[in-house]
Amino acid sequence: MKKGLFFSLIAAVVVLVSCNNSLQNPDQITVNPNPLQKVGAKVDADITGTFPAKKFAKKGVLVVTPVLKYAGKEALSESVTYVGEKAKENGKAVNYKEGGKYTQHCSFTYEPEMRKAELYLRFEARVGNKTVEIPDLKIADGVLATDELAEAQDNKTAATPDKFQRIIQELTEADIKFLIQQSNLRSSETRSEAIKALQAAIKDADKDEKKAINKLEVSGYASPDGGLDLNEKLAQNRKKVAQDFLKQGLKKDKVKAEVGGEVTAEDWAGFQAAVEQSNMQNKDLVLRVLSMYSDPEEREAQIKNLSEVYDVLKQEILPALRRSRLILVTDLIGKSDEEIAALAKNDPAQLSVEELLYAATLTQDNAEKMAIYQKAAELYNDYRAYNGQGELYFAQNNVAEARRCYAKALEIQPNDPDLNYNAGVAAMADNDLEKAEAYLGKAAGTNANLNAALGTLYTKKGDYAAAKKAYGNTATNNAAVQQILNEDYAAARQTLNNVAEPNGTTAYLKAIVGARTNDKAAVIENLKSAIAQDAALKDRAKDDIEFAKFAEDAEFQAIVK
């Protein structure tokens, strides 16, 4: 707050008196906020004061322009013109007898160099043709730019992982069908192409070192017509004869494998599925009966009452349900980690896209990871390969390349939420907040990091209430920045103490909390820690107005010199 000088000078100018009694009765000027503060991309402030009574010449004109001076540059805000009662110029009128309120809003587009800045007022004063030179008057320091410490890089990127499976299971099935109320094997069934294929698959799985028999079993079934006791006996017998047949084949081929088995006495599930897949007329009527009755005997009775439909069922549906099903599950064993890693280096074309993407997870060398992702993109044009590159570039703070890679990935999978999330975070790091918001809007409902990213976005846009809601209980540097800007210092301190991987920024923010709560020990201790972890923070601390009250302190100066 400046007392006296500002309006005394104005009074002197507008009445064209170099000295007057107003110099002995100082008035006040207030700047809010002071120091100035960056909010979003702007630095705004309101300047207020009072024109003294009987001091503003009736024909006087005063033009006031706020000027922000920084790094040898100037930024000018919009001027405001004040005029006396009888002045011919347009402007805000000031009553000579009563004086009046001085109010002016100033706004500047923020630049990083403005952290070390000063706010001045520049005047043009005259009465008629007479003008007086007045030096620029400093009225405030600035700019607090603590929101800059909310960094997009504080948000985790979203991986789009490979789908590599070292063991892939392959299913081979074959049916042996039986005549109604019978369980004897017929050669026409045991010599079918499906049975031959299953027997060949068993032999192949036993001999191939890259394959293994995971499961071999027989399921015995009976159709749901007939009595339950008879059907249970039929299903058991059909299972047994098929098992014996299968075991004989294993013995002949010298394959060692256990043959499991199970029984379904009345195959209502198979019956329903067969009806649904058939082209028979009135099948909806049969399906309605199945849905209405759960008791097997009642179902059978009701279906048999549908005489015309039942004839079709006997001819087209029920015979296929009198069966034993032979099931082979084979494990296909993929390449070892060593084989995959070697091929990724020497002959990546021999790897599938899933194997190649998996290879990137086998090394901690980021240069090797990058080479693998680049090769995967070249060979398969896979969006995950571009995303992997983008994540690596983003971790290196190469935001331009990260954005390029994410854009390539989105060309292939434009609606993938994780890709949109990553593209949004990268756009935020590039200060492209409009694009960031658009991308993050397409990432809704994805990973747990989305709300934190939105909190960062809202902080950068200056919407601190929305940022607080988005962060929730997130314990990150960025969440603490929002709490500091909302002046919730106890919460910020707790958040910073709970950051999972604290770094130099964490300590720097703790120092800011210390400065705002007048805790010198916390300022000194945490600034030392911050600069030890990140030397670049020394220059920031030197000019950071957050520490203005400690600027002359010997311990502070020793840290930042």
VENBEL-V169528 format. One record per residue. N is the residue number from 1. SS is DSSP state (a for helix, b for strand, c for the rest). OMEGA is omega in radians with two decimals (none if undefined). D_FIRST is the distance of its C-alpha to the first C-alpha in whole Angstrom. Layout:
# VENBEL-V169528
n = {N	N}
ss = {SS	SS}
omega = {OMEGA	OMEGA}
d_first = {D_FIRST	D_FIRST}
This chain:
# VENBEL-V169528
n = {1	2	3	4	5	6	7	8	9	10	11	12	13	14	15	16	17	18	19	20	21	22	23	24	25	26	27	28	29	30	31	32	33	34	35	36	37	38	39	40	41	42	43	44	45	46	47	48	49	50	51	52	53	54	55	56	57	58	59	60	61	62	63	64	65	66	67	68	69	70	71	72	73	74	75	76	77	78	79	80	81	82	83	84	85	86	87	88	89	90	91	92	93	94	95	96	97	98	99	100	101	102	103	104	105	106	107	108	109	110	111	112	113	114	115	116	117	118	119	120	121	122	123	124	125	126	127	128	129	130	131	132	133	134	135	136	137	138	139	140	141	142	143	144	145	146	147	148	149	150	151	152	153	154	155	156	157	158	159	160	161	162	163	164	165	166	167	168	169	170	171	172	173	174	175	176	177	178	179	180	181	182	183	184	185	186	187	188	189	190	191	192	193	194	195	196	197	198	199	200	201	202	203	204	205	206	207	208	209	210	211	212	213	214	215	216	217	218	219	220	221	222	223	224	225	226	227	228	229	230	231	232	233	234	235	236	237	238	239	240	241	242	243	244	245	246	247	248	249	250	251	252	253	254	255	256	257	258	259	260	261	262	263	264	265	266	267	268	269	270	271	272	273	274	275	276	277	278	279	280	281	282	283	284	285	286	287	288	289	290	291	292	293	294	295	296	297	298	299	300	301	302	303	304	305	306	307	308	309	310	311	312	313	314	315	316	317	318	319	320	321	322	323	324	325	326	327	328	329	330	331	332	333	334	335	336	337	338	339	340	341	342	343	344	345	346	347	348	349	350	351	352	353	354	355	356	357	358	359	360	361	362	363	364	365	366	367	368	369	370	371	372	373	374	375	376	377	378	379	380	381	382	383	384	385	386	387	388	389	390	391	392	393	394	395	396	397	398	399	400	401	402	403	404	405	406	407	408	409	410	411	412	413	414	415	416	417	418	419	420	421	422	423	424	425	426	427	428	429	430	431	432	433	434	435	436	437	438	439	440	441	442	443	444	445	446	447	448	449	450	451	452	453	454	455	456	457	458	459	460	461	462	463	464	465	466	467	468	469	470	471	472	473	474	475	476	477	478	479	480	481	482	483	484	485	486	487	488	489	490	491	492	493	494	495	496	497	498	499	500	501	502	503	504	505	506	507	508	509	510	511	512	513	514	515	516	517	518	519	520	521	522	523	524	525	526	527	528	529	530	531	532	533	534	535	536	537	538	539	540	541	542	543	544	545	546	547	548	549	550	551	552	553	554	555	556	557	558	559	560	561}
ss = {c	b	b	c	a	a	a	a	a	a	a	a	a	a	c	c	c	c	c	c	a	a	a	a	c	c	c	b	b	b	b	b	c	c	c	c	b	b	b	c	c	b	b	b	b	b	b	b	b	b	b	c	c	c	c	c	c	c	c	b	b	b	b	b	b	b	b	b	b	b	c	c	b	b	b	b	c	c	c	b	b	b	b	c	c	c	c	c	c	c	c	b	b	c	b	c	c	c	b	b	b	b	b	b	b	b	b	b	b	c	c	a	a	a	a	c	b	b	b	b	b	b	b	b	b	b	b	c	c	b	b	b	c	c	c	c	b	b	b	b	b	b	c	b	c	a	a	a	a	c	c	a	a	a	c	c	c	c	c	c	c	c	c	c	c	c	b	b	b	b	b	b	b	b	b	b	b	c	c	c	c	c	c	c	c	c	a	a	a	a	c	c	a	a	a	a	a	a	a	a	a	a	a	a	a	a	a	c	c	c	b	b	b	b	b	b	b	b	b	b	b	c	c	c	c	c	c	a	a	a	a	a	a	a	a	a	a	a	a	a	a	a	a	a	a	a	a	a	a	a	a	a	c	c	c	c	c	c	c	b	b	b	b	b	c	c	c	a	a	a	a	a	a	a	a	a	a	c	c	c	c	c	a	a	a	a	a	a	a	a	a	a	c	c	c	a	a	a	a	a	a	a	a	a	a	c	a	a	a	a	a	a	a	a	a	a	a	a	a	a	a	c	b	b	b	b	b	b	b	b	b	b	b	c	c	c	a	a	a	a	a	a	a	a	a	a	c	a	a	a	c	c	a	a	a	a	a	a	a	a	a	a	c	c	c	a	a	a	a	a	a	a	a	a	a	a	a	a	a	a	c	c	a	a	a	a	a	a	a	a	a	a	a	a	a	c	c	c	a	a	a	a	a	a	a	a	a	a	a	a	a	a	c	c	c	c	a	a	a	a	a	a	a	a	a	a	a	a	a	c	c	c	a	a	a	a	a	a	a	a	a	c	c	c	c	c	c	c	c	a	a	a	a	a	a	a	a	a	a	a	a	c	c	a	a	a	a	a	a	a	a	c	c	c	c	c	a	a	a	a	a	a	a	a	a	c	c	c	a	a	a	a	a	a	a	a	a	c	c	c	c	c	c	a	a	a	a	a	a	a	a	a	a	a	a	a	c	c	c	a	a	a	a	a	a	a	a	a	a	a	a	a	a	c	c	a	a	a	a	a	a	a	a	c	a	a	a	a	a	a	c	c	c	a	a	a	a	a	a	a	c}
omega = {3.06	3.13	2.92	-2.91	-3.05	-3.05	3.02	3.09	3.12	-3.14	-3.13	-3.09	-3.00	3.05	3.11	3.08	-3.08	3.10	3.08	-3.03	-3.09	3.11	-3.13	-3.13	-3.01	3.01	-3.04	2.97	-3.09	3.05	-3.13	0.05	3.06	0.13	3.12	-3.08	3.04	3.04	-3.02	-3.14	-3.02	2.97	-3.09	3.07	3.05	-3.12	-3.12	3.11	-3.10	2.98	-3.11	3.09	3.08	3.14	-3.09	-3.06	-3.08	3.11	-3.09	3.08	3.13	3.09	-3.09	-3.14	3.03	-3.11	3.07	-3.10	-3.09	3.01	3.14	-3.13	3.07	2.99	-3.08	3.03	-3.09	3.14	3.03	-3.12	3.07	-3.06	3.05	-3.04	-3.04	3.13	-3.13	-3.12	3.07	3.10	3.11	-3.05	3.09	-3.13	-3.08	-3.03	-3.02	-3.01	3.13	-3.13	3.03	3.11	3.13	3.06	3.08	-3.10	-3.14	3.02	-2.99	2.93	-3.06	-3.12	-3.12	3.10	3.05	-3.02	3.08	3.14	3.13	2.92	3.12	-2.99	2.90	-3.04	3.12	2.95	-3.03	-3.14	-3.09	3.12	3.12	3.08	3.07	3.11	3.08	-3.06	3.10	-3.11	-3.14	3.02	3.07	0.27	3.00	-3.13	-3.09	3.13	3.08	-3.12	2.98	-3.00	3.07	-3.11	3.08	3.13	-3.14	3.06	-3.10	3.11	3.01	-2.91	3.05	3.09	-3.11	3.03	-3.14	3.11	3.10	-3.11	-3.14	-3.09	3.04	-3.10	3.04	3.13	2.92	-3.07	-3.11	3.05	-3.09	3.11	3.11	3.10	3.10	-3.13	3.06	-3.09	3.13	3.14	-3.09	3.13	-3.13	3.13	-3.14	3.11	3.11	3.14	3.12	3.11	3.11	3.14	3.09	3.14	-3.13	-3.14	-3.14	-3.04	-3.06	-3.10	3.11	3.13	3.08	3.09	3.13	-3.12	3.06	-3.09	3.12	3.06	3.11	-3.08	2.91	3.09	-3.02	3.04	-3.12	-3.09	-3.07	-3.13	3.12	-3.11	3.10	3.13	3.13	-3.10	3.11	-3.12	-3.14	3.06	-3.06	-3.09	3.11	3.07	3.14	3.12	-3.10	-3.13	3.09	3.12	3.12	3.14	3.14	-3.09	3.12	3.10	3.12	3.14	3.06	3.13	3.12	3.13	3.05	-3.01	2.98	-3.01	3.13	-2.98	3.12	3.12	3.10	3.11	-3.13	-3.14	-3.14	3.11	-3.12	-3.08	-3.08	3.07	-3.08	3.09	3.10	3.14	3.11	3.12	3.11	-3.12	3.10	3.10	-3.14	-3.13	-3.08	-3.04	3.11	3.13	-3.08	-3.11	3.12	3.08	-3.08	-3.13	-3.12	3.14	3.12	3.09	3.10	-2.92	-3.10	3.14	-3.06	3.10	3.12	3.12	-3.14	-3.08	-2.94	-2.99	-2.99	-3.10	-3.10	-3.11	3.12	-2.92	2.83	3.11	3.11	-3.01	3.06	3.02	-3.10	3.02	3.05	-3.01	-3.07	-3.10	3.07	3.08	-3.13	3.13	-3.12	-3.13	-3.13	3.14	3.12	3.13	-2.94	-3.09	-3.04	3.13	3.12	-3.13	3.00	-3.14	-3.13	3.11	-3.11	3.09	3.08	-3.14	-3.14	3.13	-3.07	-3.14	3.06	-3.13	-3.07	3.09	3.09	3.10	-3.12	-3.14	3.13	3.14	3.12	3.12	3.11	3.10	-3.13	-3.06	-2.96	-3.12	-3.07	-3.09	-3.14	3.10	3.09	3.13	3.10	3.08	-3.13	3.12	3.14	3.11	-3.12	3.10	3.10	-3.09	3.04	-2.98	-3.11	3.13	3.09	3.14	3.12	-3.12	3.11	3.11	3.09	3.12	-3.12	3.03	-3.11	-3.11	-3.00	-3.08	-3.14	-3.06	-3.13	3.09	3.12	3.08	-3.12	3.13	3.12	3.13	3.12	3.10	3.10	3.11	3.11	-3.13	3.06	-2.96	3.12	3.10	-3.13	-3.13	3.13	3.14	-3.09	3.07	3.11	-3.10	-3.06	3.07	-3.09	-3.00	-3.06	-3.09	-3.04	-3.11	3.11	3.11	3.10	3.07	3.09	3.13	-3.11	3.09	-3.13	3.11	3.12	3.12	-3.00	3.10	3.11	3.12	3.14	-3.14	-3.11	-3.10	-3.08	-3.13	-3.14	3.14	3.13	3.04	-3.08	3.10	3.11	3.08	3.13	-3.12	3.08	-3.13	3.07	3.09	3.06	-2.95	3.11	3.11	3.13	3.13	3.13	3.13	-3.11	3.10	-3.09	3.10	-3.02	-3.11	-3.08	-3.14	-3.13	3.13	3.10	-3.14	-3.14	3.12	3.06	3.10	3.11	3.08	3.09	-3.14	-3.10	3.11	3.07	3.12	-3.06	-3.12	3.13	3.10	-3.06	-3.09	-3.05	3.06	3.08	-3.14	-3.11	-3.09	3.09	-3.13	-3.10	-3.05	-3.12	-3.12	3.11	-3.13	3.13	-3.10	-3.11	-3.08	-3.03	-3.10	3.02	-3.07	-3.05	-3.08	3.13	-3.00	-3.11	-3.12	-3.06	-3.14	3.11	-3.12	3.13	-3.13	-2.98	-3.07	none}
d_first = {0	4	7	10	11	11	13	15	16	17	18	20	21	23	25	26	25	23	22	22	21	18	17	17	16	12	10	7	6	5	7	10	11	8	10	13	16	20	22	25	25	22	18	17	14	13	10	10	10	13	16	17	21	23	21	22	25	28	29	26	25	21	21	18	18	15	17	17	18	20	23	24	24	22	21	21	20	21	21	20	22	22	25	26	29	31	30	33	30	29	26	24	25	23	25	25	26	23	20	19	16	14	15	15	16	16	19	20	24	23	25	25	24	20	20	19	16	13	12	13	13	17	18	22	23	26	28	32	33	30	27	25	23	19	18	16	12	10	7	8	11	14	16	17	21	23	25	27	28	30	33	36	38	37	40	43	46	49	52	55	58	62	64	67	69	72	74	75	78	80	82	86	88	92	94	97	98	101	104	103	104	105	103	106	104	106	106	105	101	101	102	99	97	94	96	97	93	92	95	94	90	91	93	90	87	90	91	87	85	82	83	84	85	83	85	88	89	92	91	94	94	96	95	94	98	100	100	98	100	102	98	97	101	100	97	98	101	99	96	99	101	98	97	101	101	97	98	102	100	97	100	102	99	98	95	94	91	91	92	90	91	90	92	91	93	92	90	88	85	87	89	86	85	88	88	85	85	89	90	92	92	91	89	86	89	90	86	85	88	86	83	85	87	86	90	92	95	94	92	95	97	95	95	99	99	97	101	100	97	98	101	98	96	100	100	97	94	96	98	95	94	97	96	95	91	91	88	87	83	83	80	79	78	75	74	73	70	71	73	70	68	71	71	68	68	71	72	70	72	74	71	70	67	66	68	66	62	63	64	60	60	62	60	57	57	54	56	59	58	56	60	61	59	60	63	63	61	64	67	66	63	61	58	57	58	55	53	54	53	50	49	50	48	45	45	45	42	44	42	44	48	47	46	49	51	50	51	54	55	53	56	59	57	54	54	54	51	50	50	48	46	46	45	42	41	41	40	37	37	37	34	37	35	37	41	39	39	42	44	43	44	47	47	47	49	50	48	46	43	43	40	38	38	37	34	33	34	31	29	29	29	26	28	27	29	32	32	32	35	36	36	37	38	38	37	36	33	32	32	30	27	27	27	24	22	23	22	25	25	29	30	29	30	34	34	33	36	39	38	42	42	38	37	34	32	33	32	29	28	28	26	23	24	24	21	19	21	20	24	24	28	28	26	28	31	31	29	32	34	33	33	37	37	36	35	33	30	29	28	26	24	24	21	20	16	18	19	16	16	19	19	20	23	26	28	25	26	30	30	28	29}
